[in-house]
Each structure stands twice: as C-alpha cells, then as structure tokens.
Amino acid sequence: MSAHPETMHLEGVHLRFFMHANARHKGKLLYEWLLEKARHEKLAGGSAFRAIAGFGRHGVLHEEAFFELAGDLPVRVEFVLREEEAERMLDIVREAGVELVYASSPIHIGVLGKTGKD
C-alpha cells in the first residue's frame, strides 16, 4: 500500500460551541447567529448538529422523545479553522456578551483529491 500525498495540509483548530436548541441571542436562535457571524467573517464553514440525548453542567438529562420539547436538546456548532480565525470567532462571541460553553483542539487539516487545478 503506497502513501498518497495530500493536496493541501495545514494546522488548525477544531472549535465547538454547545448550547440548547432554543437558546437565543438578540431574538435569533444562537446556533443560527453563530453560523451567520462566521459566514459574515468569511470563515471557511461551520455546521450545527442536534443531539438525540445529553446533559449539561446542571446535570439535567434531555432526550429526543415524543414528550420532550425539541428546544431543550443540546446543539453543537463546530468549525474547522486556522488558529487566527478561531480566535476571531471567540472574540466575536466575547464582544457580543454571549454566555456559551466551547471547546477547542489543535488539528491537522488536509484536502484529498483534485483541487480543480489540472
């Protein structure tokens, strides 16, 4: 098995924010606000994921079920960014005064395959 070089490789940050699905900032759903701010800053991209079950720092378990309100379920918004972009995103959240749990980890970012430059 031979190794194939990656087309692009760089160091980056996996930045994740955690919130309840119904959390809002200035009337907008918080996960939508985060994604819109990142897009406005021309960051590479972000995604929001809703959990089927989870609990937070207060220990209250929420599960996706008929009787459970969907707004109580945890949501994770994540980005794969260069370090300076991750710091810019954190600064945006800080300056907005949003209380939000986040995690960041160093990562290796690569793109495999064609880049469109033949």
ROPABA-28206 format. One record per residue (C-alpha): x, y negated, z; residue number from 1. Coordinates in steps of 0.2 Angstrom, whole numbers. Last residue first. Layout:
<u=X v=Y w=Z torpa=NUM>
...
% end
This chain:
<u=-27 v=-102 w=-68 torpa=118>
<u=-31 v=-114 w=-54 torpa=117>
<u=-49 v=-110 w=-48 torpa=116>
<u=-42 v=-104 w=-31 torpa=115>
<u=-42 v=-86 w=-35 torpa=114>
<u=-41 v=-73 w=-22 torpa=113>
<u=-38 v=-75 w=-3 torpa=112>
<u=-39 v=-90 w=7 torpa=111>
<u=-30 v=-91 w=24 torpa=110>
<u=-32 v=-100 w=41 torpa=109>
<u=-21 v=-94 w=56 torpa=108>
<u=-30 v=-98 w=72 torpa=107>
<u=-27 v=-108 w=88 torpa=106>
<u=-42 v=-107 w=100 torpa=105>
<u=-55 v=-119 w=105 torpa=104>
<u=-70 v=-118 w=117 torpa=103>
<u=-84 v=-130 w=120 torpa=102>
<u=-98 v=-134 w=133 torpa=101>
<u=-108 v=-150 w=129 torpa=100>
<u=-113 v=-165 w=138 torpa=99>
<u=-115 v=-178 w=124 torpa=98>
<u=-108 v=-196 w=128 torpa=97>
<u=-107 v=-200 w=110 torpa=96>
<u=-89 v=-205 w=112 torpa=95>
<u=-85 v=-188 w=119 torpa=94>
<u=-94 v=-179 w=104 torpa=93>
<u=-85 v=-189 w=91 torpa=92>
<u=-68 v=-187 w=101 torpa=91>
<u=-71 v=-168 w=100 torpa=90>
<u=-73 v=-169 w=81 torpa=89>
<u=-58 v=-180 w=79 torpa=88>
<u=-48 v=-167 w=89 torpa=87>
<u=-54 v=-153 w=79 torpa=86>
<u=-49 v=-163 w=63 torpa=85>
<u=-31 v=-166 w=70 torpa=84>
<u=-29 v=-147 w=73 torpa=83>
<u=-35 v=-142 w=56 torpa=82>
<u=-52 v=-135 w=56 torpa=81>
<u=-63 v=-119 w=57 torpa=80>
<u=-79 v=-125 w=64 torpa=79>
<u=-92 v=-117 w=75 torpa=78>
<u=-110 v=-121 w=82 torpa=77>
<u=-116 v=-108 w=94 torpa=76>
<u=-134 v=-108 w=99 torpa=75>
<u=-141 v=-100 w=115 torpa=74>
<u=-160 v=-96 w=116 torpa=73>
<u=-171 v=-108 w=126 torpa=72>
<u=-179 v=-116 w=111 torpa=71>
<u=-185 v=-99 w=105 torpa=70>
<u=-198 v=-98 w=119 torpa=69>
<u=-198 v=-80 w=126 torpa=68>
<u=-215 v=-71 w=126 torpa=67>
<u=-212 v=-62 w=109 torpa=66>
<u=-194 v=-58 w=113 torpa=65>
<u=-177 v=-66 w=110 torpa=64>
<u=-168 v=-65 w=127 torpa=63>
<u=-164 v=-78 w=140 torpa=62>
<u=-154 v=-74 w=155 torpa=61>
<u=-152 v=-88 w=168 torpa=60>
<u=-135 v=-88 w=176 torpa=59>
<u=-133 v=-106 w=178 torpa=58>
<u=-116 v=-107 w=168 torpa=57>
<u=-125 v=-99 w=153 torpa=56>
<u=-135 v=-84 w=149 torpa=55>
<u=-137 v=-74 w=133 torpa=54>
<u=-149 v=-65 w=121 torpa=53>
<u=-153 v=-65 w=102 torpa=52>
<u=-141 v=-78 w=99 torpa=51>
<u=-143 v=-92 w=87 torpa=50>
<u=-129 v=-96 w=75 torpa=49>
<u=-124 v=-114 w=68 torpa=48>
<u=-110 v=-115 w=54 torpa=47>
<u=-97 v=-128 w=50 torpa=46>
<u=-88 v=-135 w=35 torpa=45>
<u=-72 v=-143 w=29 torpa=44>
<u=-73 v=-159 w=38 torpa=43>
<u=-79 v=-174 w=28 torpa=42>
<u=-82 v=-185 w=43 torpa=41>
<u=-100 v=-186 w=38 torpa=40>
<u=-101 v=-167 w=36 torpa=39>
<u=-94 v=-165 w=54 torpa=38>
<u=-107 v=-178 w=61 torpa=37>
<u=-121 v=-169 w=51 torpa=36>
<u=-116 v=-152 w=58 torpa=35>
<u=-115 v=-159 w=76 torpa=34>
<u=-132 v=-168 w=75 torpa=33>
<u=-140 v=-152 w=68 torpa=32>
<u=-134 v=-142 w=83 torpa=31>
<u=-140 v=-156 w=94 torpa=30>
<u=-158 v=-156 w=88 torpa=29>
<u=-161 v=-174 w=84 torpa=28>
<u=-170 v=-186 w=96 torpa=27>
<u=-155 v=-196 w=101 torpa=26>
<u=-146 v=-180 w=106 torpa=25>
<u=-156 v=-164 w=108 torpa=24>
<u=-155 v=-147 w=115 torpa=23>
<u=-169 v=-135 w=109 torpa=22>
<u=-158 v=-121 w=103 torpa=21>
<u=-148 v=-121 w=120 torpa=20>
<u=-130 v=-126 w=118 torpa=19>
<u=-113 v=-119 w=115 torpa=18>
<u=-99 v=-128 w=104 torpa=17>
<u=-85 v=-118 w=95 torpa=16>
<u=-69 v=-125 w=88 torpa=15>
<u=-57 v=-112 w=79 torpa=14>
<u=-42 v=-122 w=77 torpa=13>
<u=-29 v=-122 w=63 torpa=12>
<u=-13 v=-116 w=56 torpa=11>
<u=-11 v=-115 w=37 torpa=10>
<u=-11 v=-102 w=23 torpa=9>
<u=-16 v=-103 w=5 torpa=8>
<u=-16 v=-91 w=-10 torpa=7>
<u=-12 v=-76 w=2 torpa=6>
<u=1 v=-65 w=-3 torpa=5>
<u=-3 v=-47 w=-7 torpa=4>
<u=5 v=-33 w=3 torpa=3>
<u=8 v=-16 w=-5 torpa=2>
<u=0 v=0 w=0 torpa=1>
% end
